[in-house]
Structures are given as structure tokens and as C-alpha cells.
Amino acid sequence: MTTTFSSKQPYEEYQISFDFAASLGTAVISSVDAVTAVDQADSSDVSTTVLDSTKQSNTNTVVYVWVQAGTSAHNYLITCQITADDASAYELEAIQPVLETPISVGGRLVTEPAIEPVTLAELKLHLRIDSGSFADNVTETQSIIPGSKAIAANYTTHAGTGVDVLGYEAIVVLNSGTNEATGTVDCKIQESDDNSTYTDWNDGAFTQVTTANDNAIQEMAYTGTKQYIRTVAKVLLAACVFGTTIITRTVTSVEDDLLTELIEAARMEVENDTRRGLITQTWDHFLDAFPSSNYIKLPLGNTQSIIYMKYRDSDGDWTTMTLDTDYYLEQNGDQIGRVVLPYGESWPTFTAWPYKNIVIRFVCGYGDAASDVPAMAKAAIKRRCALLYFSRGAGDDIIDKTYDRLIDKVPRLYDEF
């Protein structure tokens, strides 16, 4: 009866065994007379190429045979003949199938894109959250009205109007005019949760204004966490002319973090749907064995470069292959890149680590800049962001035909896995 071993990878090295215990009874193996391999595709004898006789061994009842290679999608009939110590001869045979293609065990993102194809400002303009006009996005509010201010040794006399800055970028401007002789102005920023009780904001004091540095502008960005801020000032020795303004940049909103997350999520969804990397990124591609063909396909398209290609033996030691000596990179434009053997060369033969024993670290993507990404892909990202933003998770069951049409127009990968 012919048995069948479990399928193996092309060029995978492994050990198989023939157990003669049931046939031998009380006898033991005296000699192993022959171990042969026949390719069932054409009945050719491939013993010397498929088997490694130097690694063959046996016990009293079992013969261990070492298989060193195979051709993709071929089946091999392996026969083992022995003679027992009572001069009896026995034979066992088995079929060894070889998988049609090597098993790819997936990939791992090593370096994420440094930027996104769509900026926060672009998305907010698309969503009509902000007008996109500089004038419309900036609001100026006088805190201390400009003019000549009398001497006041406290910070309560010249206390400015509070301004709501929660969720906005804020810059406070001290615009000083002319100080009368010996006059000084001390101005600082205060903050509040309720626009009623104010306390000094740490590091919020402006440089004291004297006659030596008056008629100048000082600016300070507010980076605190309170909802309201204002300015207060005291004037000593002589009257001084000054005023303060609080500028808020409304293009920054409390939902910026959410929108930034949506851009990343939408970009990843477009990459998943198109099976492409959009902005430059680095990946590891793993295999469990070298293929029977002279090339290995790399996923995601737009292959830019290979950082390294390594294989790992049964001891866990990695061997690094040399680009343009052991293999070449075939970039193929925006299509699937390939690792290709030089003419007449073959993949390394080695005793493999049990899993992920080959890794190719490569860089892919249309480019480093958002302008390198196809317009249709960027439009699809904006479209997906809009659905995620306005549905707030309630639109998971919505069929977005516009998104689907945009995705279909992103350049296809014609040689996919």
C-alpha cells in the first residue's frame, strides 16, 4: 500500500521516514539497499536531485530519508528497499507532493508613512468645517483697549476683557506706544475656567516696557488648557500708551484630533481596497520557502527599493543575500515588484527554520509627498472621511457607490498575488 506524506514547499529540506517494524517481526534491518525518487509527471528518476543520500540514516526498523528539493506542483514516488538480518527483502513506497506555490506567511509594516496623502486643512475645506480663507479663520479681540493708561500700581485697574479660546490656537499681542519719561508697563496673561475667577498663567508675563523699548510689539502664544484668557497690566511712575489683542485661529477646532484619526483610517482603508501602499512606507514580506520559479513577487505595488533579503537556517542564524549579485530588483513601475534570480542561478539550499525563514524588507509607495498620490486615491480618502465624520459610526451599513467608483479608478495591480 502506497502512503502519502504531507505536502511540502518547493526547495524545502526535510526528513521523511519508512517504518518496516510491521514487516520485520523479530528481524532487524541489515542494510538499506536503495532509496529512489521518481517524478510522476514524466516517470524520470530524480533521486540525485530530490534526495540527499549523505544525510540518510536508519535504526533497526526505521529508515530516515532526507529530501533536499522539489519542483512546484510535482508529486514524487519515493521507494525504500531494505534487507533484513534473516536475508528477507522488503520495500515501502510513498508519494511526496510538492505545493504549487510557496506559502507566503504575510507581511509586517515596519515604517509607517511620514505624512498623509490628505492634510487636515484639505479635509476641513472639503467638509466645509472652515472656509479656508485666512481672514475668515482669524479672529482678533481687544482685551485692553489701546490708549494712554494712567498710573496704577495694581493689576486690577487695567484688567482686560476675557476671550474664549477653548479649542483654538491663541496668540496674545502687546502693542506698546510711547511711555512718558520713567514710565513702565508690566503686562501678563491670566486664565480662567469660568471667565470670572482668573489666575496668572505660568510664563505668561511679557517683557517690561520702558522708554528704552516702547513703540514695539510683543507676541506670546497661549498654550494652556483653560477656556478663557485675558491680559492685565500695571503702570508705574508715568502714564503710558499701550493696548492688547487676543488673536484666535479658528481653523483649529476641538475635533482636529478626530479628523486626523479619520484621515489615517481612510488612507488605510483605501490602501486595503486597492492593495497598494500610497505614501512611502517600509514592509517585511515573509516566506516559508523559496519558490520553484526564478522570481518572488512583492505586494503593494510601486516597489522603490529593497533594504535587505535574508534567510534563516534551523539554528536560527540569518544569512543576508547581496543585491545585484544573489538577486535583482525588478521594480515594474507602479505594478508588482519582483525579486529575480540572475541568469543561470538558483535559490539557496539550506535546512530551514520552521517558520518565516525568508524575509524581504522593502520600501514601496508612490512617493514621499502627497502630490505623488493619484488624485482618485486622495478623493476616495476624503469621501471615506466625510462618511465617517458625518455618520459618527452609524453608517457602517451604507453602500457608498461614489467611493467604490473612485477606488475603481485608482491604477490597478494587474499582477496580483
C-alpha positions in Angstrom: 0.0 0.0 0.0 1.4 3.4 -1.0 1.0 6.2 1.6 1.1 9.9 1.0 3.2 12.3 3.0 2.0 15.8 3.8 2.6 18.5 1.2 5.9 20.4 1.3 7.3 23.6 -0.1 9.5 23.7 -3.3 13.1 23.6 -2.3 12.2 22.9 1.4 14.6 20.5 3.1 13.1 17.9 5.5 13.2 14.4 6.7 10.8 11.6 5.9 10.8 8.0 7.4 9.9 4.5 6.3 8.9 2.2 9.2 9.5 -1.5 8.5 8.6 -2.7 12.0 5.3 -4.4 11.0 7.1 -6.3 8.2 10.3 -7.3 10.0 8.7 -9.0 13.0 11.6 -10.1 15.2 14.2 -9.3 12.5 16.1 -6.1 12.1 17.4 -4.1 9.2 20.7 -5.4 7.9 21.2 -3.0 5.0 19.4 -0.2 3.1 19.8 -1.3 -0.5 18.2 1.6 -2.4 16.2 4.7 -1.9 14.9 6.3 -5.1 12.7 9.1 -6.2 10.6 9.2 -9.4 8.9 12.2 -10.7 5.4 11.1 -11.5 4.9 13.9 -14.1 7.3 12.1 -16.6 8.5 8.9 -14.7 12.0 10.2 -14.6 14.5 9.2 -11.9 15.3 12.3 -9.8 16.9 10.5 -6.9 20.1 12.5 -7.1 18.4 15.9 -7.2 15.5 15.3 -4.8 17.2 13.1 -2.2 20.4 13.7 -0.2 22.0 10.3 0.5 24.7 11.8 2.8 22.0 12.6 5.4 20.3 9.2 5.2 20.2 7.1 8.4 18.4 4.1 9.9 17.7 2.3 13.1 16.8 -1.4 13.5 13.4 -0.9 12.0 13.2 2.7 10.5 14.9 4.3 7.6 15.2 8.1 7.6 15.4 9.7 4.2 16.5 13.4 3.6 14.6 15.3 0.9 16.5 18.3 -0.3 14.4 19.8 -3.1 11.3 19.6 -5.2 9.6 21.2 -8.2 6.4 23.2 -7.8 3.2 21.1 -8.3 5.1 17.8 -8.8 4.5 14.5 -7.0 7.4 12.2 -6.2 7.2 8.4 -5.7 9.8 7.6 -3.2 10.8 3.9 -2.7 12.9 2.4 0.0 14.3 -1.1 -0.2 16.0 -3.0 2.6 17.4 -6.4 3.5 16.8 -7.9 7.0 19.3 -9.9 9.0 17.4 -13.0 8.1 18.1 -12.3 4.4 14.4 -11.2 3.7 13.9 -8.2 1.4 11.3 -5.6 1.9 10.1 -2.5 0.1 8.0 0.5 1.1 6.9 3.4 -1.1 5.2 6.7 -0.5 4.1 9.8 -2.5 5.6 13.1 -1.6 3.5 16.0 -3.0 5.1 19.5 -3.5 2.9 22.6 -3.3 2.1 24.5 -6.4 3.4 27.8 -4.9 5.4 28.7 -1.8 3.4 29.7 1.2 3.5 33.5 1.8 3.1 34.0 5.5 2.1 37.6 5.2 3.8 40.9 5.9 4.5 43.4 8.6 4.5 47.2 8.4 7.9 48.3 9.6 7.8 52.1 9.0 4.6 54.0 8.6 4.1 56.8 6.2 5.7 60.1 7.4 2.7 62.1 6.2 -0.8 61.5 5.0 -2.0 62.0 1.4 -4.6 64.4 2.6 -3.8 67.2 5.0 -6.1 68.3 7.9 -6.6 71.6 6.2 -7.6 69.9 2.9 -10.1 67.7 4.7 -11.7 70.6 6.7 -12.1 72.6 3.5 -13.7 69.5 1.9 -16.1 69.1 4.8 -16.8 72.9 4.9 -15.8 73.0 8.5 -13.6 76.0 7.8 -13.9 78.5 5.0 -10.2 78.1 4.1 -9.9 81.9 3.9 -7.2 83.4 6.2 -9.3 86.4 7.0 -12.3 84.3 8.0 -10.2 81.9 10.0 -8.6 84.6 12.2 -10.5 86.5 14.9 -9.0 89.5 16.8 -10.4 90.7 20.1 -9.2 93.7 22.1 -8.6 92.7 25.6 -7.1 96.1 26.8 -8.4 98.9 24.6 -5.4 100.9 23.1 -4.8 104.3 24.6 -3.0 106.2 27.3 -3.2 104.5 30.6 -2.8 106.2 34.0 -0.5 105.1 36.7 -1.9 102.0 38.5 0.3 100.0 40.9 -2.1 97.0 40.8 -3.2 94.6 38.0 -6.9 95.3 38.6 -7.3 98.8 37.2 -6.1 97.8 33.8 -7.8 94.4 33.5 -8.7 93.4 30.0 -11.7 91.6 28.6 -11.7 87.7 28.7 -11.8 85.8 25.4 -13.0 82.2 24.9 -10.0 80.2 23.4 -11.1 76.7 24.1 -10.3 74.5 21.0 -8.4 77.3 19.3 -4.8 78.4 18.8 -4.4 81.8 20.5 -1.7 84.5 20.3 -1.7 87.4 22.7 -0.2 90.7 21.3 1.0 93.6 23.5 1.2 96.7 21.3 3.0 99.5 23.2 3.0 103.1 22.2 5.0 105.9 23.9 5.9 105.8 27.6 6.1 109.1 29.3 9.5 109.7 31.0 10.4 107.0 33.5 7.1 105.2 32.9 6.9 101.4 32.8 4.3 98.8 31.8 4.1 95.3 33.2 1.7 93.1 31.4 0.8 89.4 31.8 -1.7 86.8 30.7 -4.3 85.3 33.1 -6.6 82.3 32.6 -9.9 81.1 33.8 -12.4 78.3 33.6 -15.5 80.5 34.0 -14.5 84.0 32.8 -14.9 85.2 36.3 -12.1 83.9 38.5 -8.7 84.5 36.9 -5.3 83.3 37.9 -1.9 84.1 36.4 -0.8 81.8 33.6 2.7 80.4 34.2 5.3 82.0 32.0 2.7 84.4 30.7 4.5 87.7 31.6 5.7 90.0 28.8 8.9 91.8 28.9 8.5 95.0 30.9 8.0 98.0 28.6 10.2 101.1 29.3 11.2 104.2 27.4 14.1 102.1 26.0 11.8 99.5 24.3 8.5 101.2 23.8 6.7 101.7 20.5 7.1 98.0 19.8 5.1 94.8 19.5 5.4 91.7 21.7 3.7 88.4 20.9 3.1 85.3 23.0 1.3 82.1 22.2 -1.1 80.8 24.8 -0.5 77.0 25.3 -2.5 76.5 28.4 -5.7 74.5 28.9 -8.3 76.9 30.3 -11.3 78.1 28.3 -10.8 81.9 28.8 -7.8 84.2 28.9 -7.3 87.9 29.4 -4.5 90.4 29.9 -3.8 92.6 32.9 -1.3 95.4 33.3 0.1 97.8 35.9 1.6 101.2 35.0 4.3 102.8 37.2 5.8 106.3 37.5 4.2 107.8 34.5 1.3 107.3 32.1 1.9 105.0 29.1 0.2 104.3 25.8 -0.5 100.6 25.0 -3.2 98.0 24.2 -3.5 94.2 24.0 -5.2 92.0 21.4 -6.0 88.3 21.6 -5.9 86.5 18.2 -7.6 83.2 17.8 -7.1 81.0 14.8 -10.4 79.3 14.2 -9.0 76.9 11.6 -8.0 74.8 14.6 -11.0 73.2 16.2 -11.7 70.8 19.1 -12.3 68.0 16.5 -8.9 68.2 14.9 -7.7 65.0 16.7 -10.8 63.1 15.4 -10.3 64.4 11.9 -6.6 63.4 11.9 -7.5 59.9 13.0 -10.2 59.7 10.3 -7.6 60.6 7.6 -5.3 57.8 8.8 -8.2 55.3 9.0 -9.4 56.3 5.5 -6.0 56.1 4.0 -5.5 52.6 5.4 -8.9 51.6 4.0 -8.1 52.9 0.6 -4.7 51.0 0.7 -6.6 47.9 1.8 -9.1 48.2 -1.0 -6.6 49.0 -3.7 -3.9 46.6 -2.2 -1.4 49.4 -2.6 0.8 51.5 -0.4 0.2 55.1 -1.2 2.8 57.2 0.7 6.3 55.8 1.1 6.4 53.0 3.7 8.6 50.0 4.7 7.3 46.5 4.9 8.7 43.0 5.7 7.5 40.2 3.3 7.8 36.7 4.7 8.0 33.3 3.0 8.3 29.8 4.4 10.4 28.6 1.4 12.0 29.7 -1.8 9.7 29.2 -4.9 10.4 26.9 -7.9 10.3 29.9 -10.2 13.1 32.3 -10.6 11.3 35.3 -9.0 9.4 36.3 -5.9 6.5 38.8 -6.2 6.4 41.7 -3.7 3.0 43.1 -2.6 1.6 46.6 -2.6 3.0 47.9 -5.9 5.3 50.8 -6.5 8.3 49.0 -5.2 11.0 51.6 -4.6 13.9 49.6 -3.1 14.9 46.5 -1.1 16.6 47.2 2.2 17.7 43.5 2.6 16.8 39.9 1.9 17.6 37.2 4.4 17.0 33.5 5.1 17.2 31.7 8.4 18.6 28.2 9.0 17.5 25.6 11.5 19.9 27.0 14.1 18.2 30.4 13.8 21.2 32.0 12.0 20.3 34.6 9.4 22.2 34.9 6.0 21.9 38.1 4.1 21.8 37.9 0.4 23.5 40.5 -1.8 21.5 42.7 -4.2 22.7 42.6 -7.8 24.8 39.5 -7.0 22.4 37.0 -5.5 19.3 38.6 -6.8 18.0 41.6 -8.7 15.1 44.0 -8.0 12.6 44.4 -10.9 10.6 47.5 -10.0 7.9 47.4 -12.7 6.8 51.0 -12.3 3.6 51.2 -10.3 2.9 47.5 -10.6 4.0 44.5 -8.5 7.8 44.5 -8.0 9.7 41.2 -8.1 12.9 39.8 -6.7 14.6 38.0 -9.6 17.4 35.5 -9.8 20.4 36.2 -12.0 20.6 34.2 -15.2 21.6 30.6 -14.5 21.5 31.0 -10.7 19.3 29.2 -8.2 17.9 29.9 -4.8 20.0 28.9 -1.8 19.5 25.4 -0.4 19.5 25.2 3.3 18.0 23.5 6.3 15.2 25.9 7.2 13.9 27.4 10.4 10.3 26.0 11.0 8.5 29.3 10.0 9.1 32.7 8.5 12.6 31.6 7.4 12.8 34.1 4.5 12.2 37.8 4.9 12.4 40.6 2.3 12.4 44.2 3.7 11.3 46.6 1.0 10.2 50.2 0.5 7.1 50.9 -1.5 4.6 53.7 -2.3 4.0 56.4 -4.9 6.5 58.8 -3.2 7.2 60.9 -0.1 4.9 63.7 -1.0 1.1 63.9 -1.0 1.3 65.2 -4.6 2.8 61.9 -5.7 -0.5 60.1 -4.8 -3.1 59.7 -7.6 -6.0 62.2 -7.4 -8.6 59.5 -7.3 -7.0 57.9 -4.3 -7.0 61.2 -2.4 -10.6 61.9 -3.4 -11.5 58.4 -2.1 -9.8 59.2 1.2 -11.8 62.5 1.5 -15.0 60.7 0.6 -14.5 58.0 3.2 -13.6 60.6 5.8 -16.8 62.5 5.1 -18.9 59.4 5.7 -17.1 58.5 8.9 -17.3 62.1 10.2 -21.0 62.8 9.5 -22.3 59.3 10.3 -20.2 59.0 13.5 -20.2 55.2 13.2 -23.9 54.9 12.3 -23.2 54.4 8.6 -21.4 51.1 8.6 -24.1 49.5 6.5 -24.2 52.3 3.9 -23.1 51.3 0.4 -21.1 54.2 -0.9 -21.1 53.9 -4.7 -19.1 57.1 -5.2 -16.3 55.7 -3.0 -16.4 52.5 -5.0 -16.2 54.3 -8.3 -13.2 56.4 -7.1 -11.4 53.2 -5.9 -12.0 51.6 -9.3 -10.2 54.5 -11.0 -7.0 54.1 -8.9 -4.4 52.4 -11.1 -4.9 48.6 -10.8 -2.4 46.0 -9.9 -2.5 43.7 -12.9 -0.2 41.0 -11.5 -1.6 40.4 -8.0 -1.0 37.5 -5.7 
